[in-house]
Structure formats: C-alpha cells, structure tokens
Amino acid sequence: MLKWFALLLLALPDVALSAEFKIENISPGIYVHRGEHKDLAPHYGGDICNLSFVIGNKGIAVIDTGGSPVVGARLRKAIRKVSKKPILYVINTHVHPDHALGNAAFKQDHPVFVGHNKLADAMAQRKEVYLRNQAEWVGSDAKGTELIPPSLEVAETQTLALGGRQLQLTAHPIAHSPSDLSVFDAESKTLWTGDLLFIERTPSVDGDVSSWIDVITRLHDINTTRTVPGHGPVTLNGALALDDEKRYLTTLLADVREAIKQGRSMEDTIATAARSEESKWLLFDITNRRNVARIFPMLEWE
C-alpha cells in the first residue's frame, strides 16, 4: 500500500510560519511547502501542490506559486521570513491552475517568469475556463487572479544562475500536460518534477500516457539526492517513486487498450481499468475515472 513511503520521507523539521502555511528546509537554501491531498474541485482552496524556493548568493527562484493570489502571497511571506534577497525568477512547472494561479502575488518583485515554450499557448487556451472557475475553486481568494505567461520560454534546456548555484531547466514533450518543465539543482542534486511525478496521490493525465512513460524513463536516469514531486512528500528515492508511477500508468494504458480490443464501452472500462492499483493511491476513484475518460477516446483511434 503506502507503507514504503514512510521510509522515503525526509526527517527534517518544519518551519512553521503560521497555523496554515509551513515550509520545510530540505537542503541548504532549498525550501518546500507541501500541498494538501485534495481534488481540484469546488472549494478546494488553492493549496494542493508543492511550492518551493531556492536561495542563491544573488537571489531567489520560486518554483510554482499555488492556486490563488492568496496562496502565492503566503508563499511570498514565507520567503521573506527566510531571506530578503531579490526574487529573480518565478518558474511554473506547467499550466495547471493549482501550480500557476498564484503568480500575481510576485508581480511586485518584477521577476522573470519562466516556463515551457508551450506554456503561453496553454494558458491562452485555458484562460477563460480557469478564470471562470476560479471563484468556485477558491472563493474570495480568486480576487486578482491572473494567468501570467513566461517572459523566458524554455524550448529544450535553460540554465538559471542564482549565484553559487545553477538551476537546470528541461522542457519535456507532452506528458502529464502539454507544458511540463523539470528543474534540477546540480549543487544539491535536487530534482523538481512538477506533476511529472505524483507520490501517494493518483497521477492525473492531461497529456499523453505513452509519452509520459518515456519521460519517466529519462527522469529515472538523473542522479538525484532528493526529488520534489508535484504532489506528495519529498523523497530520497526518486527512482522508486518514478517506478511506482510508471507501474500505474502502464497498467492503465494496457487495461484500456484491452477493453477497447474486447469492444467494451468507456463506462465499463472506467469501472475496471487499473483496479489492481486502487489500494496503492489516494483519490483513486475520482482521478482514475477522469484518466480513463480522457484516454479512452484517444486510444480508440490507435
């Protein structure tokens, strides 16, 4: 089930900044706020993914900003309690609202907003829906929400210098989403995957499963000390976590293909596909249903 994760969590103390917002100092100069395991649904609150910041000699890079300007402001406040250095970069790992709708809280710092070279298009395509749903998702916290596209777009790789440490950014082909970007700090060997990796929580598909599995293989080859997933705890064994996710996605893909081959309907497939994985993941029924509904029509045309 989820027992093995207990062996992977970093036994590091929380830095409590309020009753509602905590950060972990996972390595010198690296801090992570862990989001709650909630579905992105009405009244989810905007605080369900992992948010990070990295401090160099010259300044700070923020990695994801949360699901509302209020969550972004809490993150900014947490940063300012740790360091007064300039916030040089705000990096969005992908387009999803829980990761990118806190960007507006950092406009006052005049950072370089950084993302995949497909991120601006993805934001433009989803802007109307995201802004329309935001009030239902986060209530009054929606005030001031903006989709801020990257001013620095990453087509393949990009290095950001913070002074004394460099962040290596990699743009991936469509996988979890159309705009996935990973971040690697060579000094500490810390990898941020965005939602290319879920831990504990069922992986959510908004891209291409086969391509995602290929990307997981490439991430697996990176020599890391610790991995920060998009959702779930920081782990010292990213390879094992990636293997776990790959098993779910491979099972999902195989089960849906087999159901189509047998002529079964999508509704029947939703009830059975990847059920061998059910006990291993949180939010399984909600997320797996959506995953099957997304990939079934695509696989019918293979």
C-alpha angles and dihedrals in degrees: 000000000000097000097107091061090070087068092052103050118106110246094219126135121253119241102223111212097168139343088270106038127050134171132198123217096218097172135355106300095002123106132178133193111202118217126220123262098251131134118251093251139120112319094006089142102228098263107100106108134065117269123193145180131198123204122210131174092268102036152309137293120204118208111205123342108216135248102299142022088256093057089045090052091051089052091048090050090051090051092050091052088058103036141004093202116125119275100236102174139025109196122196113200091203145335103275115124097235088060104038112028094084092066094102091068089069100049090098089063092057093222127170106260109219132196149133115303087245093053098087092053091046091051092049092050093049101034097099094048095044095049092045092052097040096086090053092045099049107006116211090358086076092078111118095014114161135174100226111192122213119274087196112050122196114212097171116341135346134180122216117199116213096170116271092015137053129208116215113209123198125192112212131203117256108304123130087003138353092264111042119162126179126201128209128190105206094195096060096021090234117157125201110198102178107207093333081096128041120184121198092347122086111262112250120220121218097146136027121325097202092051090045090056089052091050090050088057090054093047089050090062094059113105102233136172094196137002128213109204125202089248130017136028127330108257137206090206107055092160092062092047091050090050090053092051092045090054091055094047093045091050092048092050094047094046094049092047091050092049091052090048089054092050095245122156124250091249091054089047093051089058094053113022115111092354089142085070097051098101093048100062141054121233087019101149094050098042100037090052090055092046093054092045090053101046101035095076091045094051092048087071097050 
